[in-house]
Amino acid sequence: MTAISFSLDGRAVEARDGETIWQVAQRLGTEIPHLCFSPEPGYRADGNCRACMVEIEGERTLAASCIRKPTKDMKVQTASARARSARKLVFELLVADQPDKAHAHDPDSKFWHWAERLEIAVSRFPALDRWAPDPSHPAMRVNLDACIQCNLCVRACREVQVNDVIGMAGRGARAKIVFDFDDPMGESTCVACGECVQACPTGALMPAAYLNDAQERVVYPDRQVDSLCPYCGVGCQVTYQVKDEKIVYAEGRDGPANHNRLCVKGRFGFDYIHHPHRLTKPLVRLPGAKKDANDQVDPSNPWTHFREASWDEALDLAAAGFMRLRAANGPKSLAGFGSAKGSNEEAYLFQKLVRTGFGSNNVDHCTRLCHASSVAALMEGLNSGAVTAPFAAAMDAEIIIVIGANPTVNHPVAETFIKNAVKQNGAKLIVIDPRRQALSRLAHRHLAFKPGSDVALLNAMIHTIITEGLTDQQYIAGYTEGYAELTERIRDFSPEAMAPVCGVSAETLREVARLYATSRASLIFWGMGISQHVHGTDNARCLITLALITGQVGRPGTGLHPLRGQNNVQGASDAGLIPMVYPDYQSVEAPEIRDMFEKLWDMKLDPKRGLTVVEIMNAIHAGEIRGMFVEGENPAMSDPDLNHARQALAHLEHLVVQDLFLTETAFHADVVLPASAFAEKVGTFTNTDRRVQMARPVLAPPHDARQDWWIIQEIARRMGLAWNYAGPHEVFPEMALVMPSFKNITWERLEREGAVTYPVDGPDQPGNEIIFYAGFPTASGRGKIVPAAILPPDELPDDDYPMVLSTGRVLEHWHTGAMTRRAEVLDTIEPEAVATMSPRELARRGFKAGDMIRIETRRGAVEVKLRADRDVPEGMVFMPFCYVEAAANLLTNPALDPFGKIPEFKFCAARVTPAAVASAAE
C-alpha cells in the first residue's frame, strides 16, 4: 500500500491507497459539499452532481473531488473562490426546481443542509414543470419534484441491493427516475427494502410515516436507539427512530452483517409492538372455559376465556401447576418450549429452569423445525453445529451454490452479498432447488431437480468428483476420515444412473460438480429445503462430504453455511434449548459433562436425553406429558399436522404461555404471561454468522408487561430455586463459564464493541469469521465423511393425492405471522393467504389466478386463494404457513428424520380441487 503525498489547502497530506480527494479531505476534517456521492458502504462515486468541485493547480477545469484521486505533489484548493462560486451555481440551479423550503418534503435533508451552508435559499433561474406525487406505496412516498437526478437511488437499487427496479427514463428536461416501466412505485416489482429512501439526499424518496397528506414532513424523531432487527438470522444492526415513545422508522446501520442494508421487514416491520392486541396484563383461564382443539379466541376480546390477574397470582398459579404435576407424575410429565426470538440469556435461563426446576431434559425450540438435521450432520461430521464461514464470504468465492434455500425471501440482506459477488466479482452462482426464485435470474445454472431427490443429485456430484480425480487428495489425507468407505459406497451413483431419479441431466450434474471441485474457492449455502425432509440429515451429510473431499472449507470464500432462520436460533441452540445437549452442544448423557453442570447448578440432573418438539406432542397424546411452559413459540401454528398438535395442547392439564399476543397456542393456556418484545430487551443475540451482538432496549414494555428473563426467574423462585439474577448482565458470565464458544467474550466487551464473532483467540483479538483452517474440533482433528443412501420422502403422490405440497415463507411475513401480520405495512403489502402453482398447472386443471381452491392431504384441508407463479414447478403447490385462516401446517406430514427429529415440511402428497365444487360435494 503506497501513500501519495500532495497538498490540500496549503498543507502537506497523504492519501491512502485508492482514496479520492473527497475521502482524504473528509478524513482530515475538511468538509466538501456532496449530493450524488454517498460515503456509505457499497456506493461507488459517480461525479454527476458537481457539488463537490475543487480547484487543482495547473488544471483548466475544476475537478469532482468524489471521483478524482490525488497524484504526487498535486496542489488542491477545496475552498478557492472559483470552487465556491461553482458550487453555489450548482445549488442555485438545483434549488430552482425544488419546492421552496417552507413546503419541502424534507427541509432537514442533506440537500437543504448544504444549500443553507452555501447561503442558497432562492434561485434566479426559472423552474421546470415537475411530476405529481406518487403515494401508491404503503411505506414510502415518491415526490419527484424534489429529485435532482443524482442517481443515488439507482445505485442503491441496482448495485447495493441488486433489485434492479429503479432506473432513468426520458431525455433532456423530461428525464426522470422510474420504477420498472414507469409504473407507480406501489405497483412495481419494488421489494420495499428502503435502500433508496435511506440514500436519497433531497426527500424525493421518503418514509410515508414522516409525511402528511400534503407530502410535507411533520414527524421528527425526538431520540434514536441503536439495536438489532428482530427477524431473521442475518442479524442486521438498526437505528430505531422514536417519537413520543413510539417507533416511527428504522434505518440500517453499518453493522458487520448488513453494512446499512435492510429488508422490508427490518425497515418497516417494527410497529407490531404497538398493536392493540398486545398483552399487557397476566391472564388466567376462566373456570368454565373448557379447552377444545378447535377453539378460537378473539385476541382483541380474550374475556370469553380469560380474566385479568395480578402478577403474583398468575406466577403462583403457573408455578403451582408445574409443582403439582411434578409431584404426582414425576419430572418427565413436564416439558418446555423456549424461544429463538429471545436473547441468549433468556434461552439459557429457560433451559436451566426446565432441567433444574422441572427435572428433565424435555426442552426444545424451533430449531427442531428448521435446521435440526443440519446440526445433527454437522455435529456428527465436524463436531460443530455452526457455520464455517459468514455469508459475506460470498464476496471471496468463485463458485456459490445455493441449495434448498430462498434467501430472497428468508434472508434478503444476506442475498445482497451473493448478488454483489455475481454482479461485481464475476462469481458463478449455482441454484439447486425444485422451485425457481429471484436468484435464479443471476444463476449460471439452475438445477430444478425432482422434489425429494436431493441425495441422488448430490451423490452424483460426489461420484463425478471422485471418479474424475477432482478431489483434493492432500486435504483428504490430512483432515478427513471415512473417505475409503465413501469411494465404495458411491459407485452406484453415477450421473447417468441418477439423472432419471433427480430429473437433471448427467451432463449438467457433471458440469456443476467440476465447477465446484476445481474452483479456487467454493461456498455452499443451504436452507430448510435441505433440512425439512425425512432424509434431511443425509442431505446435509452430502454437502459436508462435497466440501471435505475437495478441501473447500477453512479458506476465504469456501465453507458450509446453513442459513439460520430466526434472529437467535443459533444463540438459542448454543445456549442449550435442545433436549439432548447442554449449552454448547455438550451431551446430557456424558457423565463428566453432566457432573460439571450439576456442580454449577448445585443439583442432580436427568441423565437421559429429553423429547423433541414433535415427540412431546406425541407424549401428550400418550398421557406422558401433562404440563408445558411455552415461551415465545407458537406450536399451534408451527408444528406439522396442526390438528394433532392443537389436540395435544388442549389436552394438557396445565399450560403456561409467555408471549406478546394471545397466539393460537395461548388459546389453550391456563395462564398467559405478557412478555417483552425484542425492541424492549437488553441482551445478546447470535446471528447465522456466529456473531454475538448486543441488543439495546428502545422502549419500555407497555403497561404491566414484563421482561422475559424476569418472568422465567420468578417461576423458578416459586418452584424453589434460589435464583437471584439482577439482569442479563449477570446471566452472561455464568453462560461463559460453561460455553467454550464464549471464551474471550465478555458482557463489557459486547457493550463496547457491539458485536464479536466466535471463536475468539484472545480478549483483545477479533473473532474468527473463517474456521477449521487447521482441522476440526473432533477427537481425531479430522472431519468425518458419512456416505448417504437414497431414502424417498415418507409420503409419495398417488392417484388420490397426485400433487406435491411444499411450504415455506413469503418475504413480507415471518414464521407464524404473530408479529408481521400485526405490522401495518407488512400486512398491507401481503394481506391474505395464498397458494401458488405454475401457470401451466393452473391451465391444465382449469384454474385461473384468484380462484379459491381446496388443498387436501391425509391430515386435513384448507381453502385458499390461488396465485400463478412461474417459479413453482408443475405438479407442485406451494403455501406459506403464516396465515391462520389457511394454516398450511394443518396439511403437513409429521414424519421425522431419524437423526435430527425434524418433520418433513417440504414434501407431502396433496390434491387440489375448486373450493366451491368441494364444498358442494360435502
Secondary structure by P-SEA (a helix, b strand, c coil): cbbbbbbcccbbbbbcccccaaaaaaaacbbbbbccccccccccccccccccccccccccccccccccccccbbbbbcccaaaaaaaaaaaaaaaaaccccccccccccaaaaaaaaaccccccccccccccccccccccccccccccccaaaaaaacccccccccccccccccbbbbccccccccccccccccccccccccccccccccccccccccccccbbbbbbbcccccbbbbbbbbccccccccccccccccccccccccccccccccccccccbbbbbccccccccccccccccccccbbbbcaaaaaaaaaaaaaaaaaacccccbbbbbbccccaaaaaaaaaaaaccccccccccccccccaaaaaaaaaccccccccccccccccccbbbbcccccccccaaaaaaaaaaaaccbbbbbbbccccccccccccccccccccaaaaaaaaaaaaaaaacccaaaaaaccccaaaaaaaaacccccccccccccccaaaaaaaaaaaacccbbbbbbccccccccaaaaaaaaaaaaaaaacccccccbbbbcccccccaaaaaaacccccccccccccccaaaaaaaaaaaccccccbbbbcaaaaaaaaaaccccbbbbccccccccccaaaaaaaaaaaccbbbbbccccccccccccbbbbbbcccccbbbbbccccbbbbbbbccccccccccaaaaaaaaaaaaccccccccaaaaaaaaaacccccccccaaaaaaccccccccccccbbbbcccccccccccccbbbbbbbccccccccccccccbbbbbbbccccccccccccccaaaaaacccccccccaaaaaaacccccbbbbbbcccbbbbbbbbbbccccccbbbbbccccccccccccccccccccccccccccccccccaaaaaaac
